[in-house]
């Protein structure tokens, strides 16, 4: 087992980030332009990082798989972004945001990173306002706030139901400013297919141009991955269709440890599955829980229409079980409570896998127009997809995979176990523990991109000779050859089944065995089945078309091949973590009331998995978690 | 409950490469569940094509929630199809009848060359933004967020303009292939906010110059852009841009 050094600065929690910034090495302004930094991904973390590093003077090469950097999946985040501004005067502070996030993450996040996140949160709002992000405002002209799950204060800033879009367009505009200035080289429709490591350090990437199919090499002095999460391993998730784990997984195979892959977030309020053809699931923002009440009928297999069921025959189960937080309990708790009701036979809708989210009381109290102003676009989206009008009849919702807290292991500087490889945003693991609170993903992505990486990357770069490696280096040639071999192999199988068919099969399996509830027998069964699906994939997948042209089947095939490998590590981690915490619910470990039962004596650590070779079991490395400020305690939202 | 299904005939533009000629191909889309989205219907057709060893139809898509702006096709002559204020990924098959023939084409505009089948190159939009679609504030140099109050009315109008998803339907709908709604929306967002004032005059000039050089046409007040816009961006943004210019 390797000793993982998180490089957390010593001293009091509140001084660590200041201390780190003072003690880290700097690169002087005239030397910065000699260094090239590759940033893969243009979401909140990647877009913000590319723009900010370019502003500092580094040469930046930015990559995204979409046709424009503005389309990264951060754009779909609806509800909001947290910050400790305390504008509502309701008792918020950096310490409270820090506390809520550590507790919300069920004590499996790294305290020092979370504290830094809370410290930075206010600067993010300042920055975004200055960029022209049109946040919601009060009549006096000041910024408005609302509440999200896991907090008893209103600290969430929002731009209607499109906060992610507006923040991403802010980061995108900053990025395009730097592109226009000629300091960022933008590569859209380009997919990273391997990381190049020279003498143990990350020195570049191999990419495929998604239009021409060209396999290209890009050299740099440091590489940043901001490539998002792996939720699409489940096939059905709220992620965009192109979200994938390929960049992270291929970096993992080059030596970057994968941390806590079993920590996946199931979001409680999504539109339920409606058919086998379903291609993705749609989230209904958590902000709806500010005004919507969640319930199921008290009678099993109820056949009356929801509006015909009288108040006294309804079970507002979150309000019943958690009177203090009510409908605003954290996501993992709300999801499990919905599953419990549905598994017990009280679910609604055609499949019985749905609960009601009801706005009738809020509409009566505040008026339809107030509800429309807050959630109009969400109601419209619901009606478009389902064909029901949520102003008149309650929404039906069910939990779905939404976010992945696990990711590549990083130290306090956000550097992975490969020197020179940094990992930002959802792609890393550090800030959300076993459960992310609502409106914290946007905060973390932008914190990492705008404020953390610009301060920490110089420590590494200062020790590197810029441009020391060229693409003629053997490591680049080898990596390129491996990428070409893999593509040729995929193109030449010409089997009977489509890529999506395999992806669906894998997704159903991991959702069933490693989804909302997990147990030893199921996880072991999944560990037997995944290699079988993978074997058949490599013998029987059918990828048509050409490799030197747009080929969406080939793109998907490469990503699904990686999911088929990654899934095994995720399930292995879930099996190894023999406790329940946050989104990881091992059915063997629960209280009498069905709450997650943590085991701090044996599992208060980060599980960082090391790649050991094809078809070899990954090696477990542990980073012990120490809690100095927030005392380890059972989460209580009652 | 049995799902209601419909049978359709699709006429789809197939073009193997940017420089190759394209043509319409006809496909049967059988047993299409009315609860499917339009793109899920295309997924089903594509799965069928692959099973017959035919190359699937290439089309851009990503979030499938109507916000990323990646998807877009001209359906029966209308960008994003018949349902108002709706991207093609949010258009559901319940809006079609069994027996319908549906024509599916890529965006048609000189500034958006076809890449393959329904996929077009919209990078001209990024190049326009890189000429001024931003406020030049460096990371770290921002004042306190509430230092400048913004009237709610202005913030709301700015948000209306900022809701643009950059899909390009406005260009596809316009007989002149004009990008005035796209550019006008970005110019308006910043013109309405105090933070946008410093670069206000140069921004509009630089963005319009780039728009022209990319080969987009002029506005002749057809208002087709607003009608096709899935996010209801108002043509008043074009008027505001003209005043700013």
Interface residues (C-beta under 8 A of the other chain):
Chain A: X48 X51 X52 X55 X66 X67 X68 X69 X70 X71 X73 X75 X76 X85 X87 X122 X123 X125 X126 X127 X128 X129 X130 X131 X132 X133 X134 X135 X136 X137 X138 X139 X140 X141 X142 X143 X159 X160 X162 X164 X165 X166 X169 X172 X173 X174 X176 X177 X179 X180 X186 X188 X211 X240 X241 X242 X274 X275 X277 X278 X279 X280 X282 X283 X350 X380 X381 X384 X385 X387 X450 X451 X454 X498 X500 X501 X542 X544 X545 X549 X550 X552 X553
Chain B: X1 X3 X16 X17 X33 X35 X36 X37 X39 X40 X43 X44 X47 X50 X51 X53 X54 X55 X56 X58 X60 X61 X62 X63 X64 X65 X66 X67 X68 X69 X70 X83 X85 X86 X90 X91 X92 X94 X115 X116 X119 X121 X122 X123 X125 X126 X129 X130 X131 X132 X133 X134 X135 X136 X137 X138 X139 X140 X141 X142 X143 X144 X145 X146 X149 X150 X151 X152 X155 X156 X158 X159 X162 X163 X165 X166 X189 X190 X193 X195 X196
